[in-house]
Amino acid sequence: MTDVLIAGAGPTGLTLACEMARCGAGVRIVDQRSAPHRESRGKTLHPDTLELLEGLDVAGRLAGIGSRGLVFRKYFDGAHVSDTPCEGALFMGQWQVEQVLRERLAELGVVVEYGSCLIGIRQDGAGVDAVLTDGRTIRSRYLAGCDGGRSTARRLLGIPFEGSTERAPTMVLGDVTAAGLSRDYWHQWFGSDGGAMLLCPIPGTQSFQLQASPELDEHGEPLPPSPEGFRRLFERYARMPGIRLAEPTWLAAWRVNVRMATRMREGRAFLAGDAAHVHPIAGGLGMNAGIHDAAALGRTLAAALTAPAGAGTASAVRAAAGADVLDAYEEERLPFAAELLADTTRRHDRVLAAVREPGNGTEAGLG
């Protein structure tokens, strides 16, 4: 028996693991991947998130890796339009955030168990049995599903994930190098045809995160992302013949998803981060929201674990409003998730509406 089992070793799961280990709880964290990834993915940490991470003794480490005051350089049909500094946010690759959190977790005596995927969840009044693909069963008092938008934990718990998903990809992403391109700017090229190409430098590396409109076929349908397609899009929008993109080390197609779990708790099991809500990337809020979910869930589980002995499965500890302490997490974060989806959808719509207008500050709304 361990106190908390966490499924998913992204920023959400790692933050929760650090929170639980720091308060003395027994914690294990599993991840279905065979090893850590090195993909930029979410790349923005906001000031309130960094303030929260100070409590884990990682904010200073992150600040030493990331970059602040990144200038958004916008172009329209190849011509330079504006430079806008982004104050406050810290930019770095998601893999770098995860690395810092893993190192802190190891200092607290916990390591990620890679190659371990959930295939079954059983609950009773005293705990949760999580069955893994290798045949092991881990018994814990509480389970946290932090395993992303395609969450296995959410599916096994039978929690609906309501909302919508666009049929076709609206963006392609990757990590590339671009020799000769200034790393002092987040370059954002927009075209009068409604397309876009963005290159954001990832600090401490030679890579840029690439975000671009998908290349279309003769019928107007998106083509699968490819290195050659990225280069053609760069030539079309950037119009910098002296700079050529290298082979991407990571490629992905992204669809607009606006979905939210109908609940974030099922008995002794909880959902956090993308497992509980996914939304447009405008504003760069995804990784930040997951970290805040983890902090809130950590407070809830810590309170439940310190309930008086013999308090029973429903915990005798009560919140000020008289609700069970385990309800506090969902009561706090479910309304937040609903507003998050509405806010990011509004931001996304504003970005799409503004792309064809040079000098309108579109860059400030991108994630």
C-alpha positions in Angstrom: 0.0 0.0 0.0 1.3 3.4 -0.9 -0.6 6.7 -0.2 -0.8 8.0 -3.7 -0.3 6.4 -7.1 0.1 8.9 -10.0 -0.4 7.9 -13.7 1.5 10.2 -16.0 4.9 11.8 -15.6 4.3 15.1 -17.4 4.4 18.5 -15.6 1.1 17.8 -13.9 2.0 14.4 -12.5 5.5 15.4 -11.6 4.3 18.5 -9.7 1.8 16.4 -7.8 4.4 13.8 -7.0 6.8 16.5 -5.7 4.0 18.0 -3.6 3.1 14.6 -2.0 6.7 13.6 -1.4 7.5 17.0 0.1 4.7 16.6 2.7 5.9 13.1 3.7 3.3 11.0 1.8 4.2 7.7 0.2 4.0 8.3 -3.6 4.7 6.3 -6.7 4.5 7.6 -10.3 4.2 5.5 -13.4 4.3 6.5 -17.1 3.6 4.4 -20.2 6.5 5.8 -22.1 9.7 3.9 -22.0 11.8 7.0 -21.2 11.5 10.8 -20.9 10.8 12.7 -24.1 12.7 15.7 -25.5 9.9 17.6 -27.2 9.2 21.3 -26.6 5.4 21.0 -26.5 4.1 23.5 -23.9 6.8 26.2 -23.6 5.4 29.0 -21.3 5.4 29.3 -17.5 3.4 32.3 -16.2 4.4 34.3 -13.1 1.6 32.8 -10.9 2.8 29.3 -11.8 6.4 30.1 -11.0 5.3 31.5 -7.6 3.5 28.2 -6.9 6.7 26.3 -7.9 8.8 28.2 -5.5 7.3 26.0 -2.8 8.8 23.0 -4.5 12.3 24.7 -4.6 12.3 24.5 -8.4 11.4 28.1 -9.5 15.0 29.3 -9.3 16.3 26.3 -11.3 13.7 26.9 -14.0 14.6 30.6 -14.1 18.2 29.6 -14.7 17.2 27.6 -17.8 14.4 29.6 -19.4 14.4 33.0 -21.1 12.4 36.1 -20.1 11.5 39.2 -22.1 11.3 37.3 -25.3 10.4 39.6 -28.2 7.6 38.6 -30.5 8.7 39.7 -34.0 5.8 39.8 -36.4 5.9 39.7 -40.2 3.1 40.0 -42.7 3.6 38.7 -46.3 7.3 38.5 -45.5 7.7 42.1 -44.4 8.6 43.0 -40.8 5.7 44.6 -39.0 6.3 44.9 -35.3 8.4 43.9 -32.2 6.6 43.3 -29.0 8.4 42.2 -25.8 6.6 39.6 -23.7 7.1 40.5 -20.0 6.7 38.2 -17.1 6.5 34.8 -18.8 9.4 32.3 -18.7 9.9 30.4 -22.0 11.5 27.0 -22.1 10.7 23.6 -23.5 8.3 21.3 -21.7 10.9 18.6 -21.6 13.2 21.0 -19.6 10.4 21.7 -17.1 9.9 18.0 -16.7 13.6 17.3 -16.2 13.8 19.9 -13.4 10.8 18.4 -11.7 12.2 14.8 -12.1 15.5 15.9 -10.5 13.6 17.5 -7.6 11.5 14.4 -7.2 14.6 12.2 -7.1 16.0 14.4 -4.3 12.8 13.6 -2.4 13.4 9.9 -2.9 11.0 9.1 -5.7 11.8 8.0 -9.3 9.4 7.7 -12.2 8.6 4.1 -13.2 8.6 4.2 -17.0 7.1 1.5 -19.2 4.2 1.1 -16.9 0.7 1.5 -18.4 -2.6 1.2 -16.6 -5.0 -1.4 -17.9 -7.4 -1.7 -15.0 -8.7 0.1 -11.9 -10.6 -1.4 -9.0 -11.7 0.5 -5.9 -13.0 -0.4 -2.5 -13.6 1.5 0.7 -10.0 1.5 1.7 -8.1 2.0 -1.5 -7.5 1.6 -5.2 -5.9 -1.3 -7.1 -4.2 -0.3 -10.3 -3.4 -3.1 -12.7 -0.4 -2.5 -15.1 0.4 -4.0 -18.5 3.3 -6.0 -16.9 0.9 -7.8 -14.6 1.7 -5.9 -11.5 -1.0 -4.5 -9.2 -0.2 -1.4 -7.2 -2.4 -0.8 -4.2 -2.8 2.9 -3.1 -5.1 4.9 -0.9 -5.7 7.4 -3.8 -5.1 7.4 -7.5 -4.4 10.5 -9.7 -4.8 10.3 -13.4 -2.4 12.8 -14.9 -2.0 11.0 -18.2 -3.0 13.5 -20.8 -5.8 14.2 -23.2 -6.1 10.5 -24.2 -6.2 9.5 -20.6 -6.4 5.8 -19.9 -7.3 6.6 -16.3 -10.3 8.7 -17.3 -11.5 5.9 -19.7 -11.1 3.2 -17.0 -13.0 5.3 -14.5 -15.8 5.8 -17.0 -15.8 9.6 -16.8 -17.2 11.3 -19.9 -15.0 13.8 -21.8 -17.6 16.1 -23.3 -16.9 18.8 -26.0 -15.8 18.9 -29.6 -12.8 18.0 -31.7 -12.2 19.6 -35.1 -12.0 17.0 -37.9 -8.9 18.3 -39.6 -5.6 19.4 -38.1 -5.3 23.2 -37.8 -1.6 23.3 -36.9 1.6 21.3 -37.3 4.4 21.4 -34.8 7.9 20.3 -34.5 11.4 21.0 -33.2 13.9 22.2 -35.8 17.2 24.1 -36.2 17.4 27.1 -38.5 21.1 28.1 -38.9 21.5 31.9 -39.3 18.1 32.8 -37.9 18.3 35.2 -34.9 17.5 33.5 -31.6 16.6 36.8 -29.9 13.0 36.7 -31.3 10.0 34.5 -31.5 9.5 34.9 -35.2 5.9 35.0 -36.4 5.1 35.1 -40.1 1.5 35.6 -41.2 0.3 35.6 -44.8 -2.6 37.3 -46.6 -3.8 33.8 -47.5 -4.6 33.2 -43.8 -1.6 30.9 -43.2 1.1 31.3 -40.6 4.6 30.0 -39.7 6.1 30.6 -36.2 9.6 29.8 -34.9 10.2 30.2 -31.1 13.8 29.6 -29.8 14.1 27.0 -27.0 16.7 28.2 -24.6 19.8 26.2 -23.9 19.5 24.4 -27.3 19.9 25.2 -31.0 16.3 24.3 -31.6 13.2 26.4 -32.4 9.7 25.2 -31.8 7.9 25.4 -35.1 4.2 26.0 -35.4 2.6 26.3 -38.8 -0.6 26.1 -40.7 -0.9 22.7 -42.4 0.1 22.3 -46.0 -3.0 21.6 -48.2 -3.5 19.3 -51.1 -5.2 20.3 -54.4 -8.6 19.7 -52.7 -7.8 21.9 -49.8 -7.4 19.1 -47.4 -4.5 19.1 -44.8 -1.5 17.0 -45.7 0.3 14.9 -43.1 3.2 16.9 -41.5 6.6 16.3 -43.2 10.0 17.9 -43.2 9.6 18.9 -46.8 6.2 20.4 -46.1 7.7 22.5 -43.3 10.4 23.8 -45.6 7.9 24.7 -48.3 5.8 26.6 -45.7 8.9 28.4 -44.4 9.9 29.5 -47.9 6.3 30.7 -48.6 5.8 32.8 -45.4 9.3 33.7 -44.2 10.8 34.5 -47.6 14.4 34.2 -46.2 16.3 32.4 -48.9 19.5 32.3 -46.9 18.0 30.2 -44.1 16.8 26.6 -44.4 15.2 24.4 -41.8 17.0 21.3 -40.8 15.4 17.9 -40.3 12.8 18.1 -37.5 13.5 16.0 -34.4 9.8 16.0 -33.5 6.7 16.3 -35.7 3.0 16.4 -34.7 -0.3 17.4 -36.1 -2.6 19.4 -33.7 -6.4 19.6 -33.8 -8.5 22.1 -31.8 -10.0 20.2 -28.9 -12.4 21.8 -26.5 -13.3 19.1 -24.0 -13.8 18.7 -20.3 -14.4 15.8 -18.0 -17.9 15.9 -16.4 -16.3 15.3 -13.0 -12.7 15.2 -11.7 -13.3 12.6 -9.0 -14.5 9.1 -8.9 -14.3 7.7 -5.4 -10.7 7.7 -4.5 -9.5 8.4 -8.0 -8.9 11.9 -9.4 -8.1 13.5 -12.8 -5.8 16.5 -13.3 -4.3 18.5 -16.2 -5.1 17.4 -19.8 -6.8 14.3 -18.5 -9.5 16.6 -17.1 -9.6 19.4 -19.7 -8.1 20.2 -23.1 -8.5 23.5 -25.0 -7.0 25.7 -27.7 -3.4 26.7 -27.1 -4.0 30.4 -27.4 -2.5 32.1 -24.3 -0.1 29.3 -23.5 -2.2 28.1 -20.5 -2.2 24.3 -20.8 0.9 23.4 -18.8 0.2 26.1 -16.3 -3.4 24.9 -15.7 -2.1 21.4 -15.1 0.5 22.5 -12.6 -2.2 24.4 -10.7 -4.5 21.4 -10.8 -1.6 19.4 -9.2 -1.1 21.9 -6.4 -4.9 21.9 -5.6 -5.1 18.1 -5.7 -1.9 17.9 -3.5 -3.6 20.1 -0.9 -6.7 18.0 -0.9 -4.9 14.6 -0.7 -2.6 15.9 2.0 -5.6 17.0 4.1 -7.2 13.6 3.6 -4.1 11.7 4.5 -3.7 13.6 7.7 -7.3 13.0 8.8 -7.6 11.6 12.4 -7.1 7.8 12.7 -10.4 5.9 12.5 -12.1 8.7 10.6 -13.4 6.2 8.1 -13.4 6.1 4.3 -15.3 9.4 4.0 -12.8 11.3 6.2 -14.0 13.1 9.3 -12.2 16.2 8.3 -14.6 18.8 6.9 -14.0 21.9 4.8 -15.5 25.2 6.1 -18.6 24.7 4.0 -19.2 21.3 5.6 -18.3 19.3 2.5 -16.0 16.2 2.6 -12.4 17.2 2.2 -12.0 15.1 -0.9 -14.7 17.2 -2.6 -12.6 20.3 -2.2 -10.5 19.6 -5.3 -13.3 19.2 -7.8 -15.2 22.1 -6.2 -12.2 24.4 -6.8 -11.0 23.2 -10.2 -14.0 22.1 -12.2 -15.4 25.7 -12.4 -11.9 26.9 -13.3 -11.7 24.3 -16.1 -15.0 25.5 -17.5 -13.8 29.1 -17.6 -10.4 28.0 -19.0 -12.1 26.4 -22.0 -14.3 29.5 -22.6 -11.3 31.9 -22.2 -9.0 30.0 -24.5 -11.7 29.5 -27.1 -12.3 33.3 -27.1 -8.5 33.9 -27.5 -8.3 31.4 -30.3 -11.2 33.0 -32.2 -9.6 36.5 -31.8 -6.3 35.2 -33.2 -8.0 33.6 -36.2 -9.9 36.8 -36.9 -6.8 39.0 -36.7 -4.3 36.9 -38.6 -4.9 38.8 -41.9 -4.4 42.2 -40.3 -0.8 43.4 -40.1 0.2 45.3 -36.9 -2.7 44.2 -34.8 -0.8 42.6 -32.0 -1.9 39.1 -32.9 1.3 37.7 -31.4 0.2 38.5 -27.9 -2.5 35.9 -28.1 -0.4 33.0 -29.2 0.6 30.1 -26.9 
